[in-house]
Amino acid sequence: MFKRIFFLILFLNISSCDSPKYLKFHDFNNGWIESETLSFEFNGDFETKMADLSFILRHNNEYSFSNIFLITEFSANGNLIDKDTLEFKLANYRGEWLGNKKISVIEHMLPYKKGLIFDNSNYKLNIRTSMRSRNKVTEIERLDGIVNFGLLID
């Protein structure tokens, strides 16, 4: 029930503005597993060729970190364009979430790329986490509290 209300509110917020060029979410039942790579595939045949890419991260209070590290691989027609490791701050130094809290879920809009020019290529964006505990080399196997993760092209 909560998810339906949440997505209805999100839909109303988005539909009151210009429609995004692309919006897709991956939902998680038990957090984001370290080995799980998210893939977003889309065609760049947009009416307006310039666009901004942002991530939408939603988590609850079970998420126990103040940041998130992501590894991204962005390709066009099967050719790698960009590979990067990104860090996004999710909380301030007092531990207060920087995103918008909606009932029991915190939503973060994370800017990824601004002002990209798209052509009619087929694009693919792969994203995975890269989180480690302090003073440890191995990655954390599962990020508890992550509800879903989305890509917004606007």
Phi and psi in radians as a Rosetta constraint file:
Dihedral C 1 N 2 CA 2 C 2 CIRCULARHARMONIC -1.035 0.35
Dihedral N 2 CA 2 C 2 N 3 CIRCULARHARMONIC -0.758 0.35
Dihedral C 2 N 3 CA 3 C 3 CIRCULARHARMONIC -1.076 0.35
Dihedral N 3 CA 3 C 3 N 4 CIRCULARHARMONIC -0.707 0.35
Dihedral C 3 N 4 CA 4 C 4 CIRCULARHARMONIC -1.104 0.35
Dihedral N 4 CA 4 C 4 N 5 CIRCULARHARMONIC -0.789 0.35
Dihedral C 4 N 5 CA 5 C 5 CIRCULARHARMONIC -1.113 0.35
Dihedral N 5 CA 5 C 5 N 6 CIRCULARHARMONIC -0.754 0.35
Dihedral C 5 N 6 CA 6 C 6 CIRCULARHARMONIC -1.062 0.35
Dihedral N 6 CA 6 C 6 N 7 CIRCULARHARMONIC -0.816 0.35
Dihedral C 6 N 7 CA 7 C 7 CIRCULARHARMONIC -1.236 0.35
Dihedral N 7 CA 7 C 7 N 8 CIRCULARHARMONIC -0.512 0.35
Dihedral C 7 N 8 CA 8 C 8 CIRCULARHARMONIC -1.135 0.35
Dihedral N 8 CA 8 C 8 N 9 CIRCULARHARMONIC -0.772 0.35
Dihedral C 8 N 9 CA 9 C 9 CIRCULARHARMONIC -1.100 0.35
Dihedral N 9 CA 9 C 9 N 10 CIRCULARHARMONIC -0.771 0.35
Dihedral C 9 N 10 CA 10 C 10 CIRCULARHARMONIC -1.058 0.35
Dihedral N 10 CA 10 C 10 N 11 CIRCULARHARMONIC -0.780 0.35
Dihedral C 10 N 11 CA 11 C 11 CIRCULARHARMONIC -1.063 0.35
Dihedral N 11 CA 11 C 11 N 12 CIRCULARHARMONIC -0.767 0.35
Dihedral C 11 N 12 CA 12 C 12 CIRCULARHARMONIC -1.115 0.35
Dihedral N 12 CA 12 C 12 N 13 CIRCULARHARMONIC -0.677 0.35
Dihedral C 12 N 13 CA 13 C 13 CIRCULARHARMONIC -1.128 0.35
Dihedral N 13 CA 13 C 13 N 14 CIRCULARHARMONIC -0.759 0.35
Dihedral C 13 N 14 CA 14 C 14 CIRCULARHARMONIC -1.263 0.35
Dihedral N 14 CA 14 C 14 N 15 CIRCULARHARMONIC -0.706 0.35
Dihedral C 14 N 15 CA 15 C 15 CIRCULARHARMONIC -1.249 0.35
Dihedral N 15 CA 15 C 15 N 16 CIRCULARHARMONIC -0.340 0.35
Dihedral C 15 N 16 CA 16 C 16 CIRCULARHARMONIC -1.330 0.35
Dihedral N 16 CA 16 C 16 N 17 CIRCULARHARMONIC -0.260 0.35
Dihedral C 16 N 17 CA 17 C 17 CIRCULARHARMONIC -1.856 0.35
Dihedral N 17 CA 17 C 17 N 18 CIRCULARHARMONIC -3.037 0.35
Dihedral C 17 N 18 CA 18 C 18 CIRCULARHARMONIC -1.114 0.35
Dihedral N 18 CA 18 C 18 N 19 CIRCULARHARMONIC 2.500 0.35
Dihedral C 18 N 19 CA 19 C 19 CIRCULARHARMONIC -1.165 0.35
Dihedral N 19 CA 19 C 19 N 20 CIRCULARHARMONIC 2.410 0.35
Dihedral C 19 N 20 CA 20 C 20 CIRCULARHARMONIC -1.210 0.35
Dihedral N 20 CA 20 C 20 N 21 CIRCULARHARMONIC 2.742 0.35
Dihedral C 20 N 21 CA 21 C 21 CIRCULARHARMONIC -1.236 0.35
Dihedral N 21 CA 21 C 21 N 22 CIRCULARHARMONIC -0.562 0.35
Dihedral C 21 N 22 CA 22 C 22 CIRCULARHARMONIC -2.752 0.35
Dihedral N 22 CA 22 C 22 N 23 CIRCULARHARMONIC 2.377 0.35
Dihedral C 22 N 23 CA 23 C 23 CIRCULARHARMONIC -2.639 0.35
Dihedral N 23 CA 23 C 23 N 24 CIRCULARHARMONIC 2.064 0.35
Dihedral C 23 N 24 CA 24 C 24 CIRCULARHARMONIC -2.518 0.35
Dihedral N 24 CA 24 C 24 N 25 CIRCULARHARMONIC 2.461 0.35
Dihedral C 24 N 25 CA 25 C 25 CIRCULARHARMONIC -2.095 0.35
Dihedral N 25 CA 25 C 25 N 26 CIRCULARHARMONIC 2.605 0.35
Dihedral C 25 N 26 CA 26 C 26 CIRCULARHARMONIC -1.958 0.35
Dihedral N 26 CA 26 C 26 N 27 CIRCULARHARMONIC 2.197 0.35
Dihedral C 26 N 27 CA 27 C 27 CIRCULARHARMONIC -1.676 0.35
Dihedral N 27 CA 27 C 27 N 28 CIRCULARHARMONIC 2.597 0.35
Dihedral C 27 N 28 CA 28 C 28 CIRCULARHARMONIC -2.122 0.35
Dihedral N 28 CA 28 C 28 N 29 CIRCULARHARMONIC 2.359 0.35
Dihedral C 28 N 29 CA 29 C 29 CIRCULARHARMONIC -1.514 0.35
Dihedral N 29 CA 29 C 29 N 30 CIRCULARHARMONIC -0.687 0.35
Dihedral C 29 N 30 CA 30 C 30 CIRCULARHARMONIC -2.309 0.35
Dihedral N 30 CA 30 C 30 N 31 CIRCULARHARMONIC 0.824 0.35
Dihedral C 30 N 31 CA 31 C 31 CIRCULARHARMONIC 1.455 0.35
Dihedral N 31 CA 31 C 31 N 32 CIRCULARHARMONIC 3.043 0.35
Dihedral C 31 N 32 CA 32 C 32 CIRCULARHARMONIC -1.645 0.35
Dihedral N 32 CA 32 C 32 N 33 CIRCULARHARMONIC 1.985 0.35
Dihedral C 32 N 33 CA 33 C 33 CIRCULARHARMONIC -1.339 0.35
Dihedral N 33 CA 33 C 33 N 34 CIRCULARHARMONIC 2.364 0.35
Dihedral C 33 N 34 CA 34 C 34 CIRCULARHARMONIC -0.947 0.35
Dihedral N 34 CA 34 C 34 N 35 CIRCULARHARMONIC -0.631 0.35
Dihedral C 34 N 35 CA 35 C 35 CIRCULARHARMONIC -1.427 0.35
Dihedral N 35 CA 35 C 35 N 36 CIRCULARHARMONIC -0.069 0.35
Dihedral C 35 N 36 CA 36 C 36 CIRCULARHARMONIC -1.527 0.35
Dihedral N 36 CA 36 C 36 N 37 CIRCULARHARMONIC 2.000 0.35
Dihedral C 36 N 37 CA 37 C 37 CIRCULARHARMONIC -1.701 0.35
Dihedral N 37 CA 37 C 37 N 38 CIRCULARHARMONIC 2.230 0.35
Dihedral C 37 N 38 CA 38 C 38 CIRCULARHARMONIC -1.544 0.35
Dihedral N 38 CA 38 C 38 N 39 CIRCULARHARMONIC 2.411 0.35
Dihedral C 38 N 39 CA 39 C 39 CIRCULARHARMONIC -2.153 0.35
Dihedral N 39 CA 39 C 39 N 40 CIRCULARHARMONIC 2.257 0.35
Dihedral C 39 N 40 CA 40 C 40 CIRCULARHARMONIC -2.061 0.35
Dihedral N 40 CA 40 C 40 N 41 CIRCULARHARMONIC 2.137 0.35
Dihedral C 40 N 41 CA 41 C 41 CIRCULARHARMONIC -2.106 0.35
Dihedral N 41 CA 41 C 41 N 42 CIRCULARHARMONIC 2.362 0.35
Dihedral C 41 N 42 CA 42 C 42 CIRCULARHARMONIC -2.727 0.35
Dihedral N 42 CA 42 C 42 N 43 CIRCULARHARMONIC 2.806 0.35
Dihedral C 42 N 43 CA 43 C 43 CIRCULARHARMONIC -1.743 0.35
Dihedral N 43 CA 43 C 43 N 44 CIRCULARHARMONIC 2.440 0.35
Dihedral C 43 N 44 CA 44 C 44 CIRCULARHARMONIC -1.464 0.35
Dihedral N 44 CA 44 C 44 N 45 CIRCULARHARMONIC 0.273 0.35
Dihedral C 44 N 45 CA 45 C 45 CIRCULARHARMONIC -1.400 0.35
Dihedral N 45 CA 45 C 45 N 46 CIRCULARHARMONIC 1.166 0.35
Dihedral C 45 N 46 CA 46 C 46 CIRCULARHARMONIC -1.616 0.35
Dihedral N 46 CA 46 C 46 N 47 CIRCULARHARMONIC 2.692 0.35
Dihedral C 46 N 47 CA 47 C 47 CIRCULARHARMONIC -1.065 0.35
Dihedral N 47 CA 47 C 47 N 48 CIRCULARHARMONIC -0.792 0.35
Dihedral C 47 N 48 CA 48 C 48 CIRCULARHARMONIC -1.789 0.35
Dihedral N 48 CA 48 C 48 N 49 CIRCULARHARMONIC 2.159 0.35
Dihedral C 48 N 49 CA 49 C 49 CIRCULARHARMONIC -1.309 0.35
Dihedral N 49 CA 49 C 49 N 50 CIRCULARHARMONIC -0.468 0.35
Dihedral C 49 N 50 CA 50 C 50 CIRCULARHARMONIC -1.571 0.35
Dihedral N 50 CA 50 C 50 N 51 CIRCULARHARMONIC 2.389 0.35
Dihedral C 50 N 51 CA 51 C 51 CIRCULARHARMONIC -2.669 0.35
Dihedral N 51 CA 51 C 51 N 52 CIRCULARHARMONIC 2.787 0.35
Dihedral C 51 N 52 CA 52 C 52 CIRCULARHARMONIC -1.880 0.35
Dihedral N 52 CA 52 C 52 N 53 CIRCULARHARMONIC 2.469 0.35
Dihedral C 52 N 53 CA 53 C 53 CIRCULARHARMONIC -1.920 0.35
Dihedral N 53 CA 53 C 53 N 54 CIRCULARHARMONIC 2.314 0.35
Dihedral C 53 N 54 CA 54 C 54 CIRCULARHARMONIC -2.385 0.35
Dihedral N 54 CA 54 C 54 N 55 CIRCULARHARMONIC 2.664 0.35
Dihedral C 54 N 55 CA 55 C 55 CIRCULARHARMONIC -1.750 0.35
Dihedral N 55 CA 55 C 55 N 56 CIRCULARHARMONIC 2.557 0.35
Dihedral C 55 N 56 CA 56 C 56 CIRCULARHARMONIC -2.065 0.35
Dihedral N 56 CA 56 C 56 N 57 CIRCULARHARMONIC 2.003 0.35
Dihedral C 56 N 57 CA 57 C 57 CIRCULARHARMONIC -1.940 0.35
Dihedral N 57 CA 57 C 57 N 58 CIRCULARHARMONIC 2.243 0.35
Dihedral C 57 N 58 CA 58 C 58 CIRCULARHARMONIC -2.133 0.35
Dihedral N 58 CA 58 C 58 N 59 CIRCULARHARMONIC 2.320 0.35
Dihedral C 58 N 59 CA 59 C 59 CIRCULARHARMONIC -2.531 0.35
Dihedral N 59 CA 59 C 59 N 60 CIRCULARHARMONIC 2.903 0.35
Dihedral C 59 N 60 CA 60 C 60 CIRCULARHARMONIC -1.898 0.35
Dihedral N 60 CA 60 C 60 N 61 CIRCULARHARMONIC -2.991 0.35
Dihedral C 60 N 61 CA 61 C 61 CIRCULARHARMONIC -1.282 0.35
Dihedral N 61 CA 61 C 61 N 62 CIRCULARHARMONIC -0.077 0.35
Dihedral C 61 N 62 CA 62 C 62 CIRCULARHARMONIC -1.280 0.35
Dihedral N 62 CA 62 C 62 N 63 CIRCULARHARMONIC -0.293 0.35
Dihedral C 62 N 63 CA 63 C 63 CIRCULARHARMONIC -1.240 0.35
Dihedral N 63 CA 63 C 63 N 64 CIRCULARHARMONIC 2.130 0.35
Dihedral C 63 N 64 CA 64 C 64 CIRCULARHARMONIC -1.856 0.35
Dihedral N 64 CA 64 C 64 N 65 CIRCULARHARMONIC 0.315 0.35
Dihedral C 64 N 65 CA 65 C 65 CIRCULARHARMONIC -2.105 0.35
Dihedral N 65 CA 65 C 65 N 66 CIRCULARHARMONIC 2.720 0.35
Dihedral C 65 N 66 CA 66 C 66 CIRCULARHARMONIC -1.643 0.35
Dihedral N 66 CA 66 C 66 N 67 CIRCULARHARMONIC 0.018 0.35
Dihedral C 66 N 67 CA 67 C 67 CIRCULARHARMONIC -2.619 0.35
Dihedral N 67 CA 67 C 67 N 68 CIRCULARHARMONIC 3.116 0.35
Dihedral C 67 N 68 CA 68 C 68 CIRCULARHARMONIC -2.584 0.35
Dihedral N 68 CA 68 C 68 N 69 CIRCULARHARMONIC 2.379 0.35
Dihedral C 68 N 69 CA 69 C 69 CIRCULARHARMONIC -1.805 0.35
Dihedral N 69 CA 69 C 69 N 70 CIRCULARHARMONIC 2.303 0.35
Dihedral C 69 N 70 CA 70 C 70 CIRCULARHARMONIC -2.201 0.35
Dihedral N 70 CA 70 C 70 N 71 CIRCULARHARMONIC 2.480 0.35
Dihedral C 70 N 71 CA 71 C 71 CIRCULARHARMONIC -1.886 0.35
Dihedral N 71 CA 71 C 71 N 72 CIRCULARHARMONIC 2.169 0.35
Dihedral C 71 N 72 CA 72 C 72 CIRCULARHARMONIC -2.034 0.35
Dihedral N 72 CA 72 C 72 N 73 CIRCULARHARMONIC 2.517 0.35
Dihedral C 72 N 73 CA 73 C 73 CIRCULARHARMONIC -2.293 0.35
Dihedral N 73 CA 73 C 73 N 74 CIRCULARHARMONIC 2.026 0.35
Dihedral C 73 N 74 CA 74 C 74 CIRCULARHARMONIC -1.973 0.35
Dihedral N 74 CA 74 C 74 N 75 CIRCULARHARMONIC 2.170 0.35
Dihedral C 74 N 75 CA 75 C 75 CIRCULARHARMONIC -2.330 0.35
Dihedral N 75 CA 75 C 75 N 76 CIRCULARHARMONIC 2.730 0.35
Dihedral C 75 N 76 CA 76 C 76 CIRCULARHARMONIC -2.232 0.35
Dihedral N 76 CA 76 C 76 N 77 CIRCULARHARMONIC 2.221 0.35
Dihedral C 76 N 77 CA 77 C 77 CIRCULARHARMONIC 0.884 0.35
Dihedral N 77 CA 77 C 77 N 78 CIRCULARHARMONIC 0.660 0.35
Dihedral C 77 N 78 CA 78 C 78 CIRCULARHARMONIC 1.453 0.35
Dihedral N 78 CA 78 C 78 N 79 CIRCULARHARMONIC -0.033 0.35
Dihedral C 78 N 79 CA 79 C 79 CIRCULARHARMONIC -1.790 0.35
Dihedral N 79 CA 79 C 79 N 80 CIRCULARHARMONIC 2.190 0.35
Dihedral C 79 N 80 CA 80 C 80 CIRCULARHARMONIC -1.129 0.35
Dihedral N 80 CA 80 C 80 N 81 CIRCULARHARMONIC 2.184 0.35
Dihedral C 80 N 81 CA 81 C 81 CIRCULARHARMONIC -1.703 0.35
Dihedral N 81 CA 81 C 81 N 82 CIRCULARHARMONIC -0.737 0.35
Dihedral C 81 N 82 CA 82 C 82 CIRCULARHARMONIC -2.689 0.35
Dihedral N 82 CA 82 C 82 N 83 CIRCULARHARMONIC 2.404 0.35
Dihedral C 82 N 83 CA 83 C 83 CIRCULARHARMONIC -2.306 0.35
Dihedral N 83 CA 83 C 83 N 84 CIRCULARHARMONIC 2.306 0.35
Dihedral C 83 N 84 CA 84 C 84 CIRCULARHARMONIC -2.651 0.35
Dihedral N 84 CA 84 C 84 N 85 CIRCULARHARMONIC 2.707 0.35
Dihedral C 84 N 85 CA 85 C 85 CIRCULARHARMONIC -1.921 0.35
Dihedral N 85 CA 85 C 85 N 86 CIRCULARHARMONIC 2.166 0.35
Dihedral C 85 N 86 CA 86 C 86 CIRCULARHARMONIC -2.095 0.35
Dihedral N 86 CA 86 C 86 N 87 CIRCULARHARMONIC 2.513 0.35
Dihedral C 86 N 87 CA 87 C 87 CIRCULARHARMONIC -2.053 0.35
Dihedral N 87 CA 87 C 87 N 88 CIRCULARHARMONIC 2.312 0.35
Dihedral C 87 N 88 CA 88 C 88 CIRCULARHARMONIC -2.109 0.35
Dihedral N 88 CA 88 C 88 N 89 CIRCULARHARMONIC 2.229 0.35
Dihedral C 88 N 89 CA 89 C 89 CIRCULARHARMONIC -1.368 0.35
Dihedral N 89 CA 89 C 89 N 90 CIRCULARHARMONIC 2.300 0.35
Dihedral C 89 N 90 CA 90 C 90 CIRCULARHARMONIC -1.972 0.35
Dihedral N 90 CA 90 C 90 N 91 CIRCULARHARMONIC -0.261 0.35
Dihedral C 90 N 91 CA 91 C 91 CIRCULARHARMONIC -2.485 0.35
Dihedral N 91 CA 91 C 91 N 92 CIRCULARHARMONIC 2.721 0.35
Dihedral C 91 N 92 CA 92 C 92 CIRCULARHARMONIC -1.478 0.35
Dihedral N 92 CA 92 C 92 N 93 CIRCULARHARMONIC -3.098 0.35
Dihedral C 92 N 93 CA 93 C 93 CIRCULARHARMONIC -1.157 0.35
Dihedral N 93 CA 93 C 93 N 94 CIRCULARHARMONIC -0.308 0.35
Dihedral C 93 N 94 CA 94 C 94 CIRCULARHARMONIC -1.568 0.35
Dihedral N 94 CA 94 C 94 N 95 CIRCULARHARMONIC -0.014 0.35
Dihedral C 94 N 95 CA 95 C 95 CIRCULARHARMONIC 1.508 0.35
Dihedral N 95 CA 95 C 95 N 96 CIRCULARHARMONIC 0.175 0.35
Dihedral C 95 N 96 CA 96 C 96 CIRCULARHARMONIC -1.492 0.35
Dihedral N 96 CA 96 C 96 N 97 CIRCULARHARMONIC 2.313 0.35
Dihedral C 96 N 97 CA 97 C 97 CIRCULARHARMONIC -1.112 0.35
Dihedral N 97 CA 97 C 97 N 98 CIRCULARHARMONIC 2.440 0.35
Dihedral C 97 N 98 CA 98 C 98 CIRCULARHARMONIC -1.510 0.35
Dihedral N 98 CA 98 C 98 N 99 CIRCULARHARMONIC -0.310 0.35
Dihedral C 98 N 99 CA 99 C 99 CIRCULARHARMONIC -1.447 0.35
Dihedral N 99 CA 99 C 99 N 100 CIRCULARHARMONIC -3.098 0.35
Dihedral C 99 N 100 CA 100 C 100 CIRCULARHARMONIC -1.555 0.35
Dihedral N 100 CA 100 C 100 N 101 CIRCULARHARMONIC 2.216 0.35
Dihedral C 100 N 101 CA 101 C 101 CIRCULARHARMONIC -1.604 0.35
Dihedral N 101 CA 101 C 101 N 102 CIRCULARHARMONIC 2.197 0.35
Dihedral C 101 N 102 CA 102 C 102 CIRCULARHARMONIC -2.181 0.35
Dihedral N 102 CA 102 C 102 N 103 CIRCULARHARMONIC 1.810 0.35
Dihedral C 102 N 103 CA 103 C 103 CIRCULARHARMONIC 1.053 0.35
Dihedral N 103 CA 103 C 103 N 104 CIRCULARHARMONIC -1.877 0.35
Dihedral C 103 N 104 CA 104 C 104 CIRCULARHARMONIC -1.925 0.35
Dihedral N 104 CA 104 C 104 N 105 CIRCULARHARMONIC 0.199 0.35
Dihedral C 104 N 105 CA 105 C 105 CIRCULARHARMONIC -2.060 0.35
Dihedral N 105 CA 105 C 105 N 106 CIRCULARHARMONIC 2.382 0.35
Dihedral C 105 N 106 CA 106 C 106 CIRCULARHARMONIC -1.807 0.35
Dihedral N 106 CA 106 C 106 N 107 CIRCULARHARMONIC 2.261 0.35
Dihedral C 106 N 107 CA 107 C 107 CIRCULARHARMONIC -1.986 0.35
Dihedral N 107 CA 107 C 107 N 108 CIRCULARHARMONIC 2.237 0.35
Dihedral C 107 N 108 CA 108 C 108 CIRCULARHARMONIC -2.015 0.35
Dihedral N 108 CA 108 C 108 N 109 CIRCULARHARMONIC 2.269 0.35
Dihedral C 108 N 109 CA 109 C 109 CIRCULARHARMONIC -1.708 0.35
Dihedral N 109 CA 109 C 109 N 110 CIRCULARHARMONIC 1.995 0.35
Dihedral C 109 N 110 CA 110 C 110 CIRCULARHARMONIC -1.964 0.35
Dihedral N 110 CA 110 C 110 N 111 CIRCULARHARMONIC 1.911 0.35
Dihedral C 110 N 111 CA 111 C 111 CIRCULARHARMONIC -1.146 0.35
Dihedral N 111 CA 111 C 111 N 112 CIRCULARHARMONIC 2.346 0.35
Dihedral C 111 N 112 CA 112 C 112 CIRCULARHARMONIC -1.931 0.35
Dihedral N 112 CA 112 C 112 N 113 CIRCULARHARMONIC -1.095 0.35
Dihedral C 112 N 113 CA 113 C 113 CIRCULARHARMONIC -2.408 0.35
Dihedral N 113 CA 113 C 113 N 114 CIRCULARHARMONIC 2.392 0.35
Dihedral C 113 N 114 CA 114 C 114 CIRCULARHARMONIC -2.003 0.35
Dihedral N 114 CA 114 C 114 N 115 CIRCULARHARMONIC 2.484 0.35
Dihedral C 114 N 115 CA 115 C 115 CIRCULARHARMONIC 1.155 0.35
Dihedral N 115 CA 115 C 115 N 116 CIRCULARHARMONIC 0.566 0.35
Dihedral C 115 N 116 CA 116 C 116 CIRCULARHARMONIC -1.295 0.35
Dihedral N 116 CA 116 C 116 N 117 CIRCULARHARMONIC 2.458 0.35
Dihedral C 116 N 117 CA 117 C 117 CIRCULARHARMONIC -1.732 0.35
Dihedral N 117 CA 117 C 117 N 118 CIRCULARHARMONIC 2.134 0.35
Dihedral C 117 N 118 CA 118 C 118 CIRCULARHARMONIC -1.817 0.35
Dihedral N 118 CA 118 C 118 N 119 CIRCULARHARMONIC 2.559 0.35
Dihedral C 118 N 119 CA 119 C 119 CIRCULARHARMONIC -2.020 0.35
Dihedral N 119 CA 119 C 119 N 120 CIRCULARHARMONIC -2.909 0.35
Dihedral C 119 N 120 CA 120 C 120 CIRCULARHARMONIC -1.430 0.35
Dihedral N 120 CA 120 C 120 N 121 CIRCULARHARMONIC 0.481 0.35
Dihedral C 120 N 121 CA 121 C 121 CIRCULARHARMONIC -1.367 0.35
Dihedral N 121 CA 121 C 121 N 122 CIRCULARHARMONIC 2.872 0.35
Dihedral C 121 N 122 CA 122 C 122 CIRCULARHARMONIC -1.661 0.35
Dihedral N 122 CA 122 C 122 N 123 CIRCULARHARMONIC 2.106 0.35
Dihedral C 122 N 123 CA 123 C 123 CIRCULARHARMONIC -1.866 0.35
Dihedral N 123 CA 123 C 123 N 124 CIRCULARHARMONIC 2.627 0.35
Dihedral C 123 N 124 CA 124 C 124 CIRCULARHARMONIC -2.463 0.35
Dihedral N 124 CA 124 C 124 N 125 CIRCULARHARMONIC 2.318 0.35
Dihedral C 124 N 125 CA 125 C 125 CIRCULARHARMONIC -2.159 0.35
Dihedral N 125 CA 125 C 125 N 126 CIRCULARHARMONIC 2.038 0.35
Dihedral C 125 N 126 CA 126 C 126 CIRCULARHARMONIC -1.780 0.35
Dihedral N 126 CA 126 C 126 N 127 CIRCULARHARMONIC 2.395 0.35
Dihedral C 126 N 127 CA 127 C 127 CIRCULARHARMONIC -2.390 0.35
Dihedral N 127 CA 127 C 127 N 128 CIRCULARHARMONIC 2.348 0.35
Dihedral C 127 N 128 CA 128 C 128 CIRCULARHARMONIC -2.460 0.35
Dihedral N 128 CA 128 C 128 N 129 CIRCULARHARMONIC 2.835 0.35
Dihedral C 128 N 129 CA 129 C 129 CIRCULARHARMONIC -1.511 0.35
Dihedral N 129 CA 129 C 129 N 130 CIRCULARHARMONIC 2.810 0.35
Dihedral C 129 N 130 CA 130 C 130 CIRCULARHARMONIC -2.576 0.35
Dihedral N 130 CA 130 C 130 N 131 CIRCULARHARMONIC 1.196 0.35
Dihedral C 130 N 131 CA 131 C 131 CIRCULARHARMONIC -1.858 0.35
Dihedral N 131 CA 131 C 131 N 132 CIRCULARHARMONIC 2.464 0.35
Dihedral C 131 N 132 CA 132 C 132 CIRCULARHARMONIC -2.336 0.35
Dihedral N 132 CA 132 C 132 N 133 CIRCULARHARMONIC 2.610 0.35
Dihedral C 132 N 133 CA 133 C 133 CIRCULARHARMONIC -1.329 0.35
Dihedral N 133 CA 133 C 133 N 134 CIRCULARHARMONIC 2.719 0.35
Dihedral C 133 N 134 CA 134 C 134 CIRCULARHARMONIC -0.997 0.35
Dihedral N 134 CA 134 C 134 N 135 CIRCULARHARMONIC 2.350 0.35
Dihedral C 134 N 135 CA 135 C 135 CIRCULARHARMONIC 1.095 0.35
Dihedral N 135 CA 135 C 135 N 136 CIRCULARHARMONIC 0.448 0.35
Dihedral C 135 N 136 CA 136 C 136 CIRCULARHARMONIC -2.201 0.35
Dihedral N 136 CA 136 C 136 N 137 CIRCULARHARMONIC 2.576 0.35
Dihedral C 136 N 137 CA 137 C 137 CIRCULARHARMONIC -1.615 0.35
Dihedral N 137 CA 137 C 137 N 138 CIRCULARHARMONIC -0.602 0.35
Dihedral C 137 N 138 CA 138 C 138 CIRCULARHARMONIC -1.317 0.35
Dihedral N 138 CA 138 C 138 N 139 CIRCULARHARMONIC 2.574 0.35
Dihedral C 138 N 139 CA 139 C 139 CIRCULARHARMONIC -1.304 0.35
Dihedral N 139 CA 139 C 139 N 140 CIRCULARHARMONIC 2.695 0.35
Dihedral C 139 N 140 CA 140 C 140 CIRCULARHARMONIC -1.243 0.35
Dihedral N 140 CA 140 C 140 N 141 CIRCULARHARMONIC 2.291 0.35
Dihedral C 140 N 141 CA 141 C 141 CIRCULARHARMONIC -1.249 0.35
Dihedral N 141 CA 141 C 141 N 142 CIRCULARHARMONIC -0.557 0.35
Dihedral C 141 N 142 CA 142 C 142 CIRCULARHARMONIC -2.597 0.35
Dihedral N 142 CA 142 C 142 N 143 CIRCULARHARMONIC 2.326 0.35
Dihedral C 142 N 143 CA 143 C 143 CIRCULARHARMONIC -1.661 0.35
Dihedral N 143 CA 143 C 143 N 144 CIRCULARHARMONIC 1.704 0.35
Dihedral C 143 N 144 CA 144 C 144 CIRCULARHARMONIC -1.167 0.35
Dihedral N 144 CA 144 C 144 N 145 CIRCULARHARMONIC 2.582 0.35
Dihedral C 144 N 145 CA 145 C 145 CIRCULARHARMONIC 1.651 0.35
Dihedral N 145 CA 145 C 145 N 146 CIRCULARHARMONIC -0.244 0.35
Dihedral C 145 N 146 CA 146 C 146 CIRCULARHARMONIC -1.286 0.35
Dihedral N 146 CA 146 C 146 N 147 CIRCULARHARMONIC 2.158 0.35
Dihedral C 146 N 147 CA 147 C 147 CIRCULARHARMONIC -1.602 0.35
Dihedral N 147 CA 147 C 147 N 148 CIRCULARHARMONIC -0.889 0.35
Dihedral C 147 N 148 CA 148 C 148 CIRCULARHARMONIC -2.802 0.35
Dihedral N 148 CA 148 C 148 N 149 CIRCULARHARMONIC 2.940 0.35
Dihedral C 148 N 149 CA 149 C 149 CIRCULARHARMONIC -2.475 0.35
Dihedral N 149 CA 149 C 149 N 150 CIRCULARHARMONIC 2.303 0.35
Dihedral C 149 N 150 CA 150 C 150 CIRCULARHARMONIC -2.309 0.35
Dihedral N 150 CA 150 C 150 N 151 CIRCULARHARMONIC 2.830 0.35
Dihedral C 150 N 151 CA 151 C 151 CIRCULARHARMONIC -2.020 0.35
Dihedral N 151 CA 151 C 151 N 152 CIRCULARHARMONIC 2.228 0.35
Dihedral C 151 N 152 CA 152 C 152 CIRCULARHARMONIC -2.041 0.35
Dihedral N 152 CA 152 C 152 N 153 CIRCULARHARMONIC 2.193 0.35
Dihedral C 152 N 153 CA 153 C 153 CIRCULARHARMONIC -2.001 0.35
Dihedral N 153 CA 153 C 153 N 154 CIRCULARHARMONIC 2.098 0.35
